[in-house]
Amino acid sequence: MIYKESSIVELKRELIPDIKKEAVAFANTDGGTIYVGIDDNGEIVGVENPDKIMLQILNMLRDSIRPDITMVTSCNVINVDNKDVIEISIQRGTNTPYYIADKGLKPAGVYIRQGTASAPASENAIRQMIKETDGDKFEAIRSFNQDLTFETLGKEFKKRGIDLGESQMKTLGLISNDSLYTNLGLLLSDQCTHTIKAAVFNGVSKSEFKDRREFSGSLLNQMATAYEFIDLINKTRAEFKGLERIDYRDYPDEAIREALLNSIVHRDYSFSGSTLINIYDDRIEFVSIGGLVPGISVEDIKLGISQTRNEKLAAVFYRLKLIEAYGTGIIKIMDSYSTRNNKPELKVTENAFLLSIPNINYKSDQTDTNGHESKIIEYLKVNSSINRKEAEQLLGIGQTMAGRILKGMVMNRTLKTKGKAASTRYYINI
């Protein structure tokens, strides 16, 4: 028999650490055979003490490659030209991608077979292998990053008297059956790569920016720090009925809590973008990536019907008593505004979900202290439309202020627009 390297054959003169790379490549591609004791040119050199070397090979493969590759590996001593050669047969594995343990799930640790060489797999190829093995459920897919810590999660579990050992983490889905961290583990770890971004604007549009924050770390840490930030902005205002003083916060605490939880638990984490919180004078918008789960409508949500995208994440939040029952969050938000004229609004696109909660204490005339809006409305009773420059002249104010007032009136649905940029004209919204 003539021995020659190919896409399914690798020749090694002697045992070297590089054999791990070849084994990983075969397991990730179409399988193959490694011969130890045959030179690259096909010369049979044999090995001494083959039983000892074969044991070293099996130990190396078992200890250095994840997941366990020995399940798809057989190792034998064969006699070729009266010399002992070790034959290592490796099938394509069912738990791809296989990788060198100390390199991790990255190109430096994951190899595929290309012709007669074993080459690092691209990140896209690694993702595809993971998807083929683990399925489409983002939570269950193995995390690229396996160097995770859970300080925040551990504190939350300890606070509630719940154990968080390896068996519990497997039950919850943070660790897979082959003892690897999942994407759910990544989301709840201190190394979570997703973030929440909050922006505060002056007025009712994005024309004037005031403050910006970004919250990172475990989703539990992001939730806590984002809530603290919003709570500082949630002012308390007083009203008097006779001699009795009644305090009202700008936003019901429960509405903020449920809106924040909804944006964290139900977003689509297969997208890398941040969850957004936009804070205006008259409202807070929570924008999460990912539209509704197929088959669910906005009307369904308002009725309390829920189809959770991240079932295991929701289960962890439920275990921590952060959510009471699936599908009740939106109803609680609506109920907190039951006695108010302004109601929360839901807007859904194919890839985004926006929940807007109104400021209870906001009055549109707060931005009209000089009667600017009234003057514009009077002007439009005589003229069919107005643009920003005409508003500047009418009100005797600058460009920025005129733009802010017009945009505010659009947001309040007093006006509607036609045209874009400098050609925008404003009309009474009938």
N, C-alpha and C positions, 0 to 999 in steps of 0.2 A: 504493500500500500504506500502511495506517495502522500506525504503530509505537506500541506500548503495552507498558509493563512488566507482566510476569507471573512465574509461577514458573519460566519457562524463557527469559525475555527481560529483559535489563538494558540501560538506556540511559545513556550517558555523553556529556556535552557535549564533554568533552576528556579527554585522558589524565591520570589522577591515580593515586597509589599505591594507592588503594582498590580498584583493578581486580583486585589480587591476591586480595582477600577474595572478590570475586564469582566469580573463576575457581575458587578452592578449593571454594566452595559448590556450583557446578554439577558439578564433578568428583566431589564426595562424594554428590550427590543423584541427579537424573535427567538431568543434562546441561543445556545451554542455550546461548544466544547473547548475546554482549555487543556492542553497537554503540557505537563511539566516533565522535562527530560528530552525535549526535542528542540533543536536550535531553530532560529528564524528561517534559515535556508532549507529546513527539512531534515537536517542531519540528526540521526538518533544518537544521543549521548547518554541517556539513561540517568538514573539517580541511585545513590547509595542509601541504604536503610529506608526503603520506600514506605514502610508502615509508619515510621516516626514522622516522615515528612507529610504523609497523608493526614495524620492526626493534627499536625501543625496547621495544615490548610483548613481543615474543618473548624478548628478552634478560631482561626483568624476570621473566617467567613461568619461564624456565629457571633463573635464578639464585636466585630467592626462594621457590620452592615445592618441597617434597619429598613423596613421590617425584617423579620427572621427569614433569611434567604435559604437556610438549610432545608426548608420544606420543599423547595423546588430544585434541590441539588443532590446529585449522587457522585460518589468518589470511589474509584477503583484503581487497582494496580494491574496493568496489562503488560504482556511481554512482547516487545518488538525487537526483532533481530537479536534475540537472546539478551536483551537489556530491559530493565524495569522502567516503565514509564507510568506516570500517574495521569489518569483520565478523569477530568472533572466535567460532568455533564450538568448544564444549567438550563432549565426550562424558562419560558417567559412566565413571569410571576403574575399572580392575580391581585397583588397589593401594590402595584406601581404607584408612584416612583420609589424604587429602592435607592438607597443613598448611603454614602460612607458616614458613619455616625458622627465622627468628630468634625465633619465639614457641614453637615446639616442639609436641609431641603433647599439647596441653592445650586447654581451651576458648578461650583467647586466640589460639590458632593454627589451630584447626580450625573450619571453618564449614560450615553446611548451608543449603539454600534452604528458606525458609518463606514461602509466598505470594510477594509482590514484594520481600521483604527477605532478606538473608543474615545469619543469626544464629549465634552461637557454639554449637557442639555441646556437649551435656552430657558428663560423664565416662562415664556409662553408654553413651551413644550412641557415643562414641569406642571404648570397649571392644568393643562389639558389632561395629563396623566392622572392628576389628583381628581379632576372632575369625572373622568371615566371610571375611576375606582370608587370614589365616594358618592357620586351622584351630584345633582344640582343644588341640593340643600346647602346653602352657604355655611350654616352653623356646624354641620357635620363634617365638612371638608377639613383635612389636616392643615394646620397653620404652617405657613412658611417659616415663621419664627418659632423655634422650640425652646428658646432661652427665656422663659416666662416666669414672672413672680406674681404673687397674689396677696400682697400686703393689705391692700384696701378691702378686697373680697374677704380675706381672713378676719379682718376686724369686724366687718358687718355680720358675718356668721357668728363670730364669738359673742358679739353684742346681744344676739338673739338666742344664745345657748345652743347653736347648731354646730355639729362636727363638720370639718372640711378636710377629711383625709382623702387618699387616692381613690378608695372605693366610692366615697360620696361624689367625688369629681367625675368618676366614670358614670355613675348613675345619672348625674345631672347633664352629662354630655360634654363636659369640659375636656375630658380625656377619652380617646377612642379605645376600642377593645385591644388594639395593639400598643397601648400605653403611650400614644402620641397626643400632644395637645391639638385640639380642634380650633376652628375659627371662633367658636363660642368661647373657648378658653382664652383666645387672644383678646376678644372684646372685653372680657371681664378681668383681664390681667392688667398689671401696671404699665405694660408696654403697648397697650391698644393704640393702633395707628389712626383711628378715626377721631375726629374732634367735634366740638360744638363751638360755633362762632357767634358772638353776640355783637350787635351794633346798635348804638343809640343815636337817634337823629333829632334835630331841633325842628319842631313843627310836625306836619303830617305827611311829609314827603322826604325823599332822600337827597334833597337839594343842599342841606346843611348838616354835616356830620359832627357829632359831639364826642363820642367815645367808642372804643372797640375792645373786646376781650376775646380770648380763645381759651377753651377749657379742654384739657387733655388728660391722659391717664385712663385708668379703668372707667368704664361707663358709669359705675357707681360714684366715682369721684367727680366725673363730669356733671352728673345729675346734681350732686350736693353743691358744688361750687357755682354752677349756673343758677341754681335756685337762690343761693345767697345773694348773688349779684342782682337778680331781678327783684328780690325782696327789698334790697336797699333803694331801688328806684320806685317801688310800689308805695307811694306816699299816702298818708292819712289826712283826710280833709274833714272839717267839722260843719255840721248844719245844726241850726237851733229851731226847735219847735217849742215856742213859749220860752220857758226857762230851762228846758231840757236840751242838753247838748248831745248830738248823735254823731259818732265818728264813722266815716266810710273810707275804706281803702280804695285806691284807684281801681284795683283789680281784686276780685274775690280770691282768697288764698287757695281755695280748692280748685278754682279754674286754672290758676298758674301751675299748680302741682300736677293736675291731670293732663294739661296741655304739654308740659315738659315730659312727663312720663310717656305720653302717646308718641311724641316725636322721637324718643329714644328706643322704645320697645318695638315700634312698628315700621321703622325705616328699612330700606333695602341696603344692607351693608356690603353687598357685592360691588356697589359703587364706592369710590374712594373719597368723594366729596364730603364736606362737613355739613352737619345739621345747622340750620341758620335760625337765629332769633333776632328779629328786627323790631326795635322798640321806638315807637313814635309818641307824640304827645297824646294822640287819641286812641292808640291801639298797640297791641303786641302781636306780631306775626311769628308763628312757629312753622318753619319750612323744613320738611324732611324729604330726603331723596327716595324715590320709588312711589309710584301711584298706588291705587288700591289693588288689593289682591284680586285677580281675575274672578268675575262672578259676583263681586260685591259692589254696590253702588253707594253714593252719598246718602241716599234715602234709607238704605239698609242700616248704615252706621248710626243715623239719628234714631233708629228704632232699637238700637242696642245689639244688632246682629254683628258678630265679629268672626273674621277668619284670620287668625294670626299668621303673619309671615314668618316670624321668628318664634316658633313654639317653645323651644328649649330656653331661650332668653326670657320669654314671658314666664315660663315655669320657675326660673330662678327668682325673678322679681316677685312672683306670687309667694314663693317659699320664704322670701325675706319680708313679706307682708307690705310690700310697696304698692302692689295692686291687689284689689280685693277679688275681683272676678272679671273674666274677659268680657269686653264689650260694654262696660258700664262707664268708662271714662268720659266719652263724648256726652252721654246723658247727664252725668254730674255737672259738666261744664255748662250745658244748656240750662239745667235746673238752677244753677247759681245766678243766672240772669233772668229768671222767670218773671220777676217783678220789674224788669227794666225794659225801656223802649228799644235800646240798641241791643242787638243779639249777636252772639258769635257767628262767624261765617266760615264755611268750608269751601275751599277751591281745590280741584283735582285736575291734574294733567296726566299724561301717560307716564311721566317719570318724576312727578313731584306731588306733594300733598301739603297744602297750606291751611293752617287753622289760625284765624284772627279773632282775638278777644278784645272787646272794646273797653276803653277807660270809662268807668262809671261816672267819674267826676268831671270829665272833659266837656266843655261847652264850646261850640264852634265860634262864639263871639269872643273867645279868649284871644283869637288872632285878629280880631276886628275892632280893636280898641279905638281906632280913629274912624270907624264907620266905613272902612275900605270896601268890604264886601257889599254893603248896602249901596255905595256909590256905583260899583260895577253893575249891580242888578238894575239900578235906575238907568244907567247908561244903555244897558241892553234892552230896556223897554222901548227905547227910541231907535237904537241901532241894532242891526241883526246880529253882529258879532263884534269881538274885540280881540286884539293881539296884545302881546306883552308890552310892546313899545307904547301903544295907545294907553294901556293901563298905567304905565309910568307917568305919562303926561297928565292923565286924568287925576291921579292920586298924588302927584308931586313927590314920588318916591323913587328909589334906585331900582336897577335891573333885578338884583337878587331878591329884594323884598316883593317886587311885583310878581316875579315868577313863583315865589313861595305862596303868595295869596291865591293866585290863579290855580296852582296845583292843589292847594288845600280845598278850594271850592269844587274842583273836580273829584277829589277824594270824598268830599261830603255829598257828592252827586248833585250839587247845585248847578254845576256847569258840565258841558260835554265838549269834546274837542274834535277838530278836523284838521288834517295836515300833520306834518312832522317838523321838528326842530324849529328853525326861525320862521317857517311858514305856518306854524300852528295858530289856529284861531279858536276862540272860545265862544260857545253859544249857551243860552239858557237851556237846561235839561228839562224838557217838558215831558 
